[in-house]
Structure formats: structure tokens, C-alpha cells
Amino acid sequence: MALSDEQFHRLVDHHGPTLYRVAFRMMGNRHDAEDVVQDAFRSVWDSRDRFDAEKGERAWLIAILRRRIVDRWRRKKQPMPLSDHDEITPELEAPAEPDQSLSDEMQSALASLSKDLREAILLVVVGELTHQEAADLLKVPLGTILSRVSRARKKLHHELSTKSSS
């Protein structure tokens, strides 16, 4: 079933902030996050005739976003950077960033994780995918996702508690 204009706009309004949060944490800065979210929604529009509502729209959107992020990393030939806090032009309406000091600490802690752990925790916690949806998206067993999310939480807790006690 193809997406109508109205359904597309509802997807943008409803899921845009979540996609932005995932992109911001994976890309590390506002500018790149906005770009990949825009690219993702362009891909959604271009592939709207292949939309299958029964497979879950959030998982479909996150899968498209993830491909755009990987494409961007490949083009830049660099891993996830730390936040560079680019200023954006006032006419852009991006979701508000969290408290900057908390954002810096979290971004640093996320950067300390391996790519596999970072991706798993971001998809489940920030992207709000179920563990099964994340496993399907990453093409790994459910147990692997459960393990990665658990290890990522422990490492993040350790990183953040070490920094707060310093």
C-alpha cells in the first residue's frame, strides 16, 4: 500500500523527533543529523509505494535512516564524531538538544562504545525499537541484541558515573 501525502506528513510529524535523536547520537552533531534525517525522509517519499504498514512504520523509518547514516559515514570515510555543536540557522526547526553539558557527557560516553554496542543501544533506547525489531534490522539473533544492549548500558553507566565522580 502506497503512502498518501497525508500519511507521509503524519510520519514526518510523529517520527521526525525520534529519527533526529537517533541521528544526532549516531552522527554527533546537529548539522549532520538534520541532513541524514532529511535524506531519510526523501528516501521514504521515493519509496512510499513499497510501504507495508503491517511491518511497523517506526522500524521501517529507522532502517531507512540507518542506511542513510551508513552512506554518510562511507562518503566521509570516518566513524561517528563527537558533537561539534554547530549553530544552525534560525529558520530551521530542529528538535531542541538536551542540556549541553549532559549531551557532551553522553556523546563522549557513547563514542567510547564499540560500533555494535552503540548502534544496539541507540536503536532500542533512543529509536524506541523493540529488541526483536533491532535484531531484525541488524540481521543478528535476538540474544545478541539483548547482550549488546545490556553491555552498552553497563559501560555507559560506568563511563558516566566515573565522569560524575571526577
N, CA, C and O of each residue as an XYZ file, in Angstrom:
664
protein
N       0.846     -1.179      0.000
C       0.000      0.000      0.000
C       0.888      1.239      0.000
O       1.766      1.369      0.853
N       0.677      2.124     -0.921
C       1.471      3.344     -1.027
C       1.028      4.358      0.022
O      -0.141      4.413      0.404
N       1.980      5.150      0.472
C       1.674      6.216      1.426
C       1.028      7.386      0.695
O       1.478      7.771     -0.385
N      -0.009      7.942      1.269
C      -0.603      9.158      0.722
C       0.200     10.352      1.241
O       1.020     10.209      2.147
N      -0.041     11.524      0.663
C       0.619     12.743      1.149
C       0.330     12.948      2.631
O       1.225     13.278      3.409
N      -0.917     12.751      3.008
C      -1.326     12.952      4.402
C      -0.607     11.976      5.337
O      -0.140     12.368      6.406
N      -0.521     10.719      4.936
C       0.176      9.726      5.758
C       1.663     10.058      5.872
O       2.260      9.898      6.937
N       2.255     10.518      4.773
C       3.664     10.892      4.798
C       3.895     12.032      5.791
O       4.823     11.974      6.598
N       3.063     13.056      5.734
C       3.221     14.192      6.651
C       3.006     13.763      8.102
O       3.659     14.283      9.006
N       2.095     12.820      8.326
C       1.899     12.303      9.677
C       3.155     11.580     10.154
O       3.560     11.734     11.306
N       3.777     10.785      9.266
C       5.029     10.100      9.623
C       6.115     11.102     10.003
O       6.818     10.923     10.997
N       6.243     12.149      9.208
C       7.255     13.172      9.486
C       6.987     13.816     10.844
O       7.895     13.942     11.665
N       5.742     14.222     11.078
C       5.404     14.881     12.342
C       5.566     13.949     13.537
O       6.090     14.346     14.578
N       5.118     12.723     13.383
C       5.105     11.784     14.504
C       6.482     11.197     14.800
O       6.860     11.072     15.965
N       7.238     10.836     13.762
C       8.506     10.125     13.959
C       9.744     10.993     13.746
O      10.854     10.568     14.065
N       9.572     12.190     13.217
C      10.718     13.063     12.965
C      11.594     13.304     14.185
O      12.814     13.172     14.088
N      11.007     13.658     15.344
C      11.848     13.888     16.528
C      12.646     12.655     16.957
O      13.801     12.779     17.364
N      12.047     11.482     16.870
C      12.772     10.256     17.239
C      13.911      9.999     16.264
O      15.021      9.669     16.681
N      13.649     10.148     14.972
C      14.706      9.950     13.979
C      15.835     10.949     14.201
O      17.010     10.604     14.075
N      15.476     12.183     14.530
C      16.504     13.193     14.792
C      17.365     12.790     15.993
O      18.589     12.906     15.940
N      16.739     12.322     17.067
C      17.514     11.920     18.259
C      18.479     10.787     17.927
O      19.635     10.806     18.348
N      18.005      9.807     17.177
C      18.888      8.700     16.781
C      20.028      9.239     15.915
O      21.193      8.915     16.144
N      19.691     10.055     14.931
C      20.710     10.596     14.024
C      21.711     11.467     14.775
O      22.913     11.394     14.519
N      21.222     12.288     15.697
C      22.122     13.165     16.456
C      23.125     12.345     17.250
O      24.315     12.662     17.273
N      22.650     11.297     17.899
C      23.550     10.461     18.699
C      24.510      9.664     17.818
O      25.643      9.401     18.222
N      24.074      9.281     16.631
C      24.956      8.494     15.763
C      25.908      9.379     14.958
O      27.042      8.981     14.691
N      25.463     10.563     14.575
C      26.309     11.444     13.768
C      27.168     12.356     14.639
O      28.281     12.717     14.255
N      26.659     12.723     15.800
C      27.456     13.516     16.722
C      27.279     15.014     16.625
O      27.824     15.747     17.451
N      26.531     15.495     15.641
C      26.304     16.939     15.578
C      24.978     17.224     14.890
O      24.452     16.409     14.132
N      24.468     18.392     15.175
C      23.138     18.788     14.707
C      23.055     18.859     13.185
O      22.099     18.369     12.585
N      24.049     19.464     12.574
C      24.016     19.665     11.124
C      23.921     18.333     10.374
O      23.045     18.160      9.527
N      24.814     17.399     10.681
C      24.783     16.098     10.008
C      23.507     15.326     10.335
O      22.960     14.632      9.478
N      23.036     15.447     11.575
C      21.799     14.764     11.966
C      20.623     15.274     11.139
O      19.819     14.485     10.643
N      20.526     16.586     10.992
C      19.442     17.155     10.192
C      19.534     16.693      8.739
O      18.525     16.371      8.111
N      20.758     16.665      8.217
C      20.946     16.238      6.828
C      20.514     14.790      6.612
O      19.806     14.494      5.649
N      20.935     13.883      7.503
C      20.588     12.470      7.279
C      19.103     12.215      7.509
O      18.521     11.344      6.861
N      18.483     12.960      8.420
C      17.033     12.806      8.610
C      16.304     13.290      7.358
O      15.355     12.653      6.900
N      16.750     14.413      6.810
C      16.139     14.905      5.575
C      16.341     13.893      4.440
O      15.413     13.616      3.680
N      17.554     13.346      4.329
C      17.811     12.317      3.314
C      16.917     11.097      3.528
O      16.402     10.516      2.572
N      16.741     10.719      4.788
C      15.905      9.557      5.104
C      14.459      9.806      4.680
O      13.835      8.937      4.073
N      13.924     10.982      4.995
C      12.543     11.268      4.604
C      12.406     11.401      3.086
O      11.353     11.091      2.528
N      13.458     11.857      2.424
C      13.428     11.882      0.956
C      13.352     10.444      0.427
O      12.615     10.162     -0.518
N      14.112      9.549      1.039
C      14.065      8.134      0.644
C      12.703      7.519      0.943
O      12.196      6.707      0.169
N      12.115      7.912      2.075
C      10.769      7.434      2.422
C       9.791      7.862      1.330
O       8.984      7.060      0.859
N       9.872      9.126      0.935
C       8.966      9.628     -0.097
C       9.187      8.880     -1.416
O       8.232      8.491     -2.089
N      10.450      8.686     -1.772
C      10.761      7.995     -3.027
C      10.308      6.535     -3.020
O       9.997      5.973     -4.070
N      10.272      5.927     -1.839
C       9.889      4.507     -1.761
C       8.512      4.316     -1.126
O       8.203      3.238     -0.620
N       7.697      5.351     -1.155
C       6.385      5.296     -0.495
C       5.470      4.217     -1.059
O       4.567      3.745     -0.369
N       5.699      3.823     -2.318
C       4.866      2.773     -2.914
C       5.194      1.392     -2.349
O       4.423      0.451     -2.536
N       6.340      1.258     -1.654
C       6.721     -0.034     -1.064
C       6.411     -0.106      0.432
O       6.781     -1.075      1.095
N       5.746      0.897      0.955
C       5.426      0.924      2.385
C       4.473     -0.208      2.744
O       3.465     -0.425      2.072
N       4.807     -0.923      3.811
C       3.965     -2.013      4.304
C       3.633     -1.718      5.762
O       4.463     -1.923      6.648
N       2.422     -1.238      6.006
C       2.014     -0.825      7.349
C       2.090     -1.959      8.359
O       2.266     -1.709      9.551
N       1.962     -3.186      7.908
C       1.977     -4.319      8.837
C       3.365     -4.603      9.403
O       3.481     -5.264     10.435
N       4.408     -4.122      8.757
C       5.769     -4.369      9.239
C       6.205     -3.356     10.292
O       7.268     -3.519     10.891
N       5.429     -2.339     10.525
C       5.758     -1.347     11.537
C       6.478     -0.153     10.938
O       7.574     -0.276     10.392
N       5.849      0.992     11.049
C       6.414      2.172     10.405
C       7.702      2.645     11.071
O       8.625      3.076     10.381
N       7.781      2.571     12.411
C       8.993      3.045     13.089
C      10.202      2.211     12.668
O      11.265      2.766     12.388
N      10.055      0.905     12.620
C      11.170      0.038     12.214
C      11.578      0.332     10.769
O      12.766      0.358     10.450
N      10.594      0.552      9.902
C      10.870      0.868      8.501
C      11.639      2.182      8.400
O      12.621      2.276      7.664
N      11.193      3.196      9.141
C      11.852      4.503      9.109
C      13.272      4.436      9.665
O      14.193      5.017      9.091
N      13.449      3.732     10.776
C      14.779      3.607     11.382
C      15.716      2.856     10.435
O      16.895      3.196     10.334
N      15.203      1.841      9.742
C      16.040      1.100      8.785
C      16.518      2.023      7.665
O      17.680      1.973      7.264
N      15.625      2.853      7.172
C      15.997      3.813      6.123
C      17.004      4.814      6.675
O      18.002      5.115      6.020
N      16.753      5.330      7.870
C      17.678      6.279      8.489
C      19.056      5.651      8.665
O      20.072      6.280      8.369
N      19.088      4.430      9.140
C      20.366      3.742      9.365
C      21.153      3.626      8.059
O      22.368      3.827      8.048
N      20.471      3.305      6.967
C      21.164      3.218      5.671
C      21.718      4.579      5.247
O      22.821      4.655      4.706
N      20.969      5.642      5.487
C      21.460      6.980      5.133
C      22.672      7.357      5.997
O      23.609      7.987      5.507
N      22.654      6.977      7.273
C      23.787      7.263      8.159
C      25.025      6.501      7.691
O      26.116      7.068      7.617
N      24.858      5.230      7.379
C      25.988      4.428      6.898
C      26.520      5.004      5.586
O      27.733      5.066      5.386
N      25.625      5.426      4.694
C      26.053      6.066      3.442
C      26.888      7.308      3.736
O      27.926      7.528      3.111
N      26.439      8.105      4.674
C      27.155      9.341      5.031
C      28.532      9.014      5.600
O      29.520      9.652      5.235
N      28.607      8.023      6.493
C      29.900      7.621      7.062
C      30.842      7.148      5.968
O      32.028      7.475      5.979
N      30.318      6.382      5.027
C      31.168      5.878      3.938
C      31.689      7.020      3.075
O      32.858      7.036      2.690
N      30.811      7.975      2.774
C      31.242      9.120      1.963
C      32.324      9.918      2.677
O      33.293     10.353      2.055
N      32.159     10.107      3.970
C      33.135     10.874      4.749
C      34.336     10.031      5.148
O      35.378     10.565      5.528
N      34.188      8.706      5.062
C      35.240      7.773      5.464
C      35.708      8.044      6.886
O      36.906      8.080      7.169
N      34.739      8.234      7.771
C      35.082      8.445      9.168
C      34.005      7.861     10.058
O      32.843      7.786      9.659
N      34.378      7.445     11.267
C      33.401      6.928     12.223
C      32.622      8.066     12.860
O      32.833      9.236     12.541
N      31.723      7.708     13.761
C      30.907      8.693     14.441
C      31.780      9.710     15.162
O      32.574      9.332     16.024
N      31.649     11.006     14.825
C      32.423     12.028     15.521
C      31.754     12.404     16.834
O      30.598     12.061     17.081
N      32.496     13.112     17.665
C      31.887     13.691     18.853
C      31.161     14.946     18.420
O      31.442     15.487     17.350
N      30.239     15.412     19.225
C      29.435     16.580     18.899
C      30.315     17.798     18.679
O      31.232     18.068     19.454
N      30.018     18.537     17.599
C      30.789     19.752     17.367
C      29.946     20.992     17.637
O      30.428     22.112     17.472
N      28.722     20.813     18.040
C      27.833     21.897     18.468
C      27.693     22.993     17.421
O      27.728     24.178     17.751
N      27.535     22.602     16.159
C      27.319     23.584     15.110
C      26.078     24.407     15.425
O      25.071     23.887     15.907
N      26.171     25.679     15.149
C      24.987     26.519     15.255
C      24.181     26.320     13.978
O      24.749     26.124     12.904
N      22.867     26.371     14.096
C      22.051     26.238     12.898
C      21.348     27.553     12.639
O      21.218     28.394     13.529
N      20.902     27.715     11.424
C      20.214     28.942     11.084
C      18.846     28.948     11.745
O      18.230     27.893     11.894
N      18.362     30.115     12.144
C      17.103     30.194     12.882
C      15.905     29.636     12.132
O      14.956     29.177     12.768
N      15.911     29.658     10.796
C      14.738     29.187     10.068
C      14.567     27.674     10.111
O      13.491     27.169      9.792
N      15.602     26.944     10.497
C      15.474     25.500     10.633
C      14.829     25.174     11.963
O      15.194     25.733     12.997
N      13.867     24.265     11.932
C      13.194     23.889     13.161
C      13.604     22.492     13.575
O      12.893     21.522     13.314
N      14.750     22.395     14.219
C      15.215     21.100     14.724
C      14.710     20.930     16.144
O      14.521     21.916     16.857
N      14.490     19.696     16.562
C      14.117     19.479     17.952
C      15.215     20.008     18.865
O      16.397     19.965     18.524
N      14.815     20.500     20.010
C      15.788     21.051     20.950
C      16.748     19.966     21.409
O      16.359     18.819     21.631
N      18.012     20.355     21.548
C      19.001     19.423     22.075
C      18.855     19.370     23.584
O      18.387     20.329     24.199
N      19.251     18.261     24.185
C      19.222     18.194     25.635
C      20.238     19.156     26.224
O      21.068     19.713     25.505
N      20.168     19.349     27.541
C      21.137     20.179     28.240
C      22.528     19.878     27.684
O      22.937     18.719     27.621
N      23.261     20.936     27.277
C      24.513     20.734     26.558
C      25.552     19.964     27.356
O      26.256     19.128     26.790
N      25.669     20.222     28.664
C      26.675     19.500     29.444
C      26.325     18.020     29.520
O      27.209     17.168     29.435
N      25.043     17.711     29.680
C      24.626     16.314     29.677
C      24.842     15.697     28.305
O      25.255     14.543     28.191
N      24.560     16.470     27.269
C      24.736     15.974     25.916
C      26.202     15.662     25.642
O      26.513     14.632     25.043
N      27.104     16.540     26.074
C      28.532     16.308     25.868
C      28.991     15.046     26.578
O      29.724     14.236     26.009
N      28.563     14.881     27.814
C      28.957     13.697     28.577
C      28.408     12.425     27.931
O      29.122     11.430     27.804
N      27.151     12.462     27.528
C      26.546     11.289     26.915
C      27.195     10.994     25.566
O      27.475      9.837     25.251
N      27.432     12.025     24.777
C      28.061     11.822     23.468
C      29.451     11.215     23.637
O      29.837     10.325     22.880
N      30.189     11.686     24.610
C      31.518     11.140     24.885
C      31.422      9.680     25.335
O      32.203      8.835     24.898
N      30.464      9.397     26.206
C      30.278      8.019     26.681
C      29.855      7.111     25.526
O      30.340      5.984     25.415
N      28.960      7.591     24.671
C      28.541      6.795     23.512
C      29.714      6.542     22.564
O      29.848      5.453     22.006
N      30.555      7.555     22.391
C      31.708      7.402     21.499
C      32.693      6.367     22.024
O      33.469      5.798     21.256
N      32.663      6.122     23.330
C      33.583      5.134     23.906
C      33.124      3.694     23.643
O      33.899      2.753     23.811
N      31.870      3.529     23.233
C      31.344      2.191     22.945
C      31.796      1.723     21.566
O      32.081      2.535     20.686
N      31.856      0.419     21.390
C      32.110     -0.121     20.050
C      30.905      0.215     19.168
O      29.821      0.501     19.675
N      31.097      0.178     17.863
C      30.012      0.484     16.928
C      28.809     -0.422     17.172
O      27.670      0.046     17.155
N      29.049     -1.710     17.397
C      27.950     -2.658     17.603
C      27.140     -2.327     18.850
O      25.910     -2.350     18.817
N      27.824     -2.020     19.948
C      27.113     -1.688     21.189
C      26.374     -0.368     21.047
O      25.225     -0.249     21.471
N      27.031      0.633     20.447
C      26.423      1.955     20.280
C      25.163      1.854     19.429
O      24.128      2.426     19.769
N      25.255      1.130     18.330
C      24.107      1.000     17.435
C      22.948      0.284     18.127
O      21.798      0.702     17.995
N      23.233     -0.771     18.850
C      22.176     -1.523     19.540
C      21.464     -0.656     20.571
O      20.234     -0.620     20.607
N      22.222      0.036     21.401
C      21.602      0.847     22.462
C      20.818      2.012     21.862
O      19.745      2.354     22.361
N      21.335      2.620     20.806
C      20.623      3.737     20.191
C      19.329      3.292     19.522
O      18.315      3.984     19.616
N      19.353      2.161     18.857
C      18.134      1.681     18.202
C      17.053      1.334     19.214
O      15.877      1.625     18.994
N      17.443      0.713     20.322
C      16.460      0.267     21.312
C      16.018      1.410     22.227
O      14.824      1.583     22.468
N      16.960      2.180     22.729
C      16.613      3.212     23.715
C      16.161      4.504     23.045
O      15.088      5.019     23.361
N      16.955      5.029     22.134
C      16.622      6.304     21.501
C      15.629      6.097     20.361
O      14.668      6.854     20.226
N      15.862      5.069     19.539
C      14.977      4.801     18.409
C      13.681      4.126     18.790
O      12.765      4.025     17.974
N      13.598      3.663     20.028
C      12.394      3.044     20.571
C      11.943      1.810     19.785
O      10.749      1.518     19.709
N      12.904      1.091     19.203
C      12.566     -0.174     18.558
C      12.506     -1.256     19.621
O      13.157     -1.152     20.661
N      11.730     -2.285     19.361
C      11.762     -3.437     20.258
C      13.090     -4.150     20.028
O      13.757     -3.932     19.017
N      13.461     -4.998     20.971
C      14.695     -5.761     20.797
C      14.613     -6.611     19.525
O      15.597     -6.740     18.796
N      13.453     -7.183     19.267
C      13.282     -8.011     18.070
C      13.414     -7.181     16.798
O      14.049     -7.620     15.839
N      12.820     -5.981     16.777
C      12.938     -5.117     15.598
C      14.397     -4.741     15.349
O      14.852     -4.733     14.205
N      15.130     -4.430     16.416
C      16.554     -4.094     16.275
C      17.336     -5.297     15.760
O      18.206     -5.153     14.900
N      17.029     -6.481     16.282
C      17.708     -7.700     15.826
C      17.432     -7.936     14.342
O      18.345     -8.260     13.582
N      16.183     -7.776     13.933
C      15.826     -7.958     12.526
C      16.546     -6.936     11.643
O      17.064     -7.281     10.581
N      16.573     -5.688     12.087
C      17.211     -4.623     11.323
C      18.707     -4.880     11.151
O      19.255     -4.690     10.065
N      19.358     -5.309     12.222
C      20.804     -5.544     12.180
C      21.165     -6.940     11.687
O      22.340     -7.268     11.518
N      20.138     -7.759     11.456
C      20.334     -9.134     10.976
C      21.219     -9.944     11.923
O      22.164    -10.614     11.506
N      20.881     -9.859     13.217
C      21.567    -10.648     14.249
C      20.501    -11.330     15.102
O      19.349    -10.895     15.107
N      20.863    -12.387     15.822
C      19.889    -13.052     16.693
C      19.416    -12.128     17.823
O      20.129    -11.211     18.234
N      18.217    -12.387     18.308
C      17.653    -11.609     19.407
C      18.588    -11.610     20.616
O      18.792    -10.566     21.236
N      19.151    -12.755     20.954
C      20.057    -12.846     22.096
C      21.263    -11.930     21.965
O      21.764    -11.408     22.961
N      21.725    -11.737     20.746
C      22.860    -10.839     20.507
C      22.480     -9.405     20.839
O      23.254     -8.685     21.469
N      21.291     -8.988     20.418
C      20.829     -7.631     20.724
C      20.655     -7.458     22.224
O      21.081     -6.450     22.789
N      20.032     -8.433     22.870
C      19.842     -8.348     24.321
C      21.191     -8.198     25.024
O      21.329     -7.389     25.941
N      22.167     -8.964     24.601
C      23.503     -8.910     25.185
C      24.176     -7.564     24.916
O      24.772     -6.973     25.816
N      24.079     -7.088     23.683
C      24.712     -5.807     23.330
C      24.100     -4.653     24.107
O      24.819     -3.787     24.606
N      22.780     -4.637     24.213
C      22.117     -3.557     24.950
C      22.515     -3.608     26.420
O      22.788     -2.572     27.025
N      22.549     -4.783     26.985
C      22.941     -4.936     28.386
C      24.381     -4.468     28.609
O      24.655     -3.727     29.553
N      25.295     -4.900     27.743
C      26.698     -4.493     27.882
C      26.857     -2.991     27.671
O      27.640     -2.343     28.366
N      26.116     -2.439     26.716
C      26.192     -0.998     26.458
C      25.701     -0.213     27.669
O      26.319      0.778     28.058
N      24.597     -0.649     28.267
C      24.081      0.042     29.457
C      25.105      0.021     30.588
O      25.327      1.033     31.254
N      25.725     -1.138     30.799
C      26.729     -1.246     31.866
C      27.918     -0.335     31.595
O      28.401      0.349     32.498
N      28.390     -0.326     30.356
C      29.538      0.520     30.017
C      29.186      1.999     30.114
O      29.990      2.796     30.598
N      27.994      2.371     29.659
C      27.570      3.767     29.768
C      27.449      4.174     31.233
O      27.883      5.260     31.618
N      26.866      3.313     32.037
C      26.736      3.598     33.467
C      28.113      3.812     34.083
O      28.318      4.759     34.843
N      29.051      2.938     33.758
C      30.408      3.056     34.289
C      31.062      4.359     33.818
O      31.635      5.091     34.625
N      30.976      4.649     32.516
C      31.574      5.872     31.964
C      30.989      7.123     32.612
O      31.724      8.024     33.017
N      29.662      7.172     32.707
C      29.008      8.369     33.233
C      29.219      8.523     34.733
O      29.372      9.643     35.221
N      29.229      7.422     35.468
C      29.451      7.529     36.915
C      30.906      7.881     37.209
O      31.180      8.578     38.186
N      31.835      7.419     36.392
C      33.247      7.774     36.562
C      33.448      9.262     36.307
O      34.183      9.923     37.040
N      32.797      9.794     35.271
C      32.936     11.216     34.946
C      32.277     12.097     35.991
O      32.794     13.167     36.314
N      31.136     11.661     36.528
C      30.437     12.494     37.509
C      31.156     12.512     38.848
O      31.000     13.461     39.616
N      31.938     11.481     39.142
C      32.662     11.460     40.417
C      34.007     12.172     40.308
O      34.694     12.346     41.315
N      34.394     12.587     39.096
C      35.676     13.283     38.928
C      35.541     14.751     39.216
O      36.521     15.491     39.123
